Amino acid sequence: MIFPDGENLGMLEDLCLASLQADQLLECVDNYFGCVQATKESLPRQISKARIHAWLAAQEPPDMRLGIAAQRGFMDWNNALSNGSESLNLIVKSSDQPQLIR
């Protein structure tokens, strides 16, 4: 499990989107999904995954994977940790025993 803001449950894409909060391209992504919602009268169920994939499609190369973008420094992890945390806490569940990773 991932707690992107230190409190609320989320997914890896929420954390990545938080790292991109200063990226002006996210406004374009939001406009795109505004159009999608107006046209389809709905949004993807996993909107965070859809938003990060739309953002990735605007990068060079446009089919870059999320892990590669993170490795290349596209994400500003200081923005992702702007909730005052000094570290990122992940809870990884493997079999029956959850583990906290700091």
C-alpha positions in Angstrom: 0.0 0.0 0.0 1.1 3.5 -0.7 0.1 6.6 1.3 1.1 9.4 -1.1 0.3 12.2 1.4 1.3 10.2 4.5 -2.3 9.6 5.4 -4.6 8.5 2.6 -4.3 5.3 0.7 -3.3 5.6 -2.9 -1.3 4.1 -5.7 2.2 4.6 -7.2 0.7 6.9 -9.8 -0.7 9.2 -7.1 2.8 9.6 -5.7 4.2 10.3 -9.2 1.5 12.8 -9.9 2.3 14.6 -6.6 5.9 14.8 -7.8 4.7 16.5 -10.9 2.5 19.1 -9.3 4.6 22.0 -10.6 4.6 20.6 -14.2 2.5 22.9 -16.4 1.7 19.9 -18.6 -0.7 18.5 -16.0 -3.1 21.4 -16.8 -3.1 20.0 -20.4 -3.7 16.5 -19.0 -6.6 17.8 -16.9 -8.1 19.6 -19.9 -7.9 16.4 -21.9 -9.8 14.5 -19.2 -12.3 17.3 -19.0 -13.0 16.7 -22.7 -13.1 12.9 -22.1 -15.7 13.4 -19.4 -17.8 15.7 -21.4 -17.7 13.3 -24.4 -18.1 10.0 -22.6 -20.0 11.3 -19.5 -17.5 9.3 -17.4 -13.8 9.1 -16.6 -11.6 6.0 -16.3 -12.0 4.1 -13.1 -8.3 4.5 -12.3 -8.0 8.1 -13.1 -4.5 8.4 -11.6 -3.2 5.7 -13.9 -4.9 7.4 -16.8 -3.5 10.8 -16.0 0.1 9.6 -15.6 -0.1 7.7 -18.9 -1.4 10.8 -20.6 1.5 12.8 -19.1 4.0 10.1 -20.2 2.5 10.2 -23.8 3.6 13.9 -24.0 7.3 13.0 -23.1 10.1 12.0 -25.4 9.8 9.2 -26.4 6.0 9.2 -26.1 5.9 5.5 -25.1 8.3 5.9 -22.1 7.5 3.7 -19.1 6.9 5.2 -15.7 9.9 3.5 -14.2 12.2 4.9 -16.9 10.8 8.4 -16.4 11.5 8.2 -12.7 15.0 6.9 -13.3 15.7 9.8 -15.8 14.7 12.3 -13.2 11.4 13.4 -14.6 9.8 13.4 -11.2 10.5 15.9 -8.5 10.3 13.8 -5.3 10.6 16.8 -3.1 7.1 17.9 -4.4 5.8 14.4 -3.6 7.0 14.7 0.0 5.7 18.3 0.4 3.4 17.1 3.2 6.3 17.6 5.6 7.5 14.1 5.6 11.2 13.6 5.3 10.9 10.1 3.9 8.5 8.0 1.8 6.7 5.3 3.7 5.5 2.3 1.8 3.7 -0.8 3.2 4.5 -3.8 1.1 2.4 -6.9 1.6 4.0 -10.1 0.7 2.1 -13.2 1.7 0.6 -12.7 5.1 3.1 -10.2 6.6 2.9 -6.5 5.7 6.2 -4.7 6.0 6.8 -1.0 6.4 9.6 0.3 4.2 11.1 3.7 4.9 
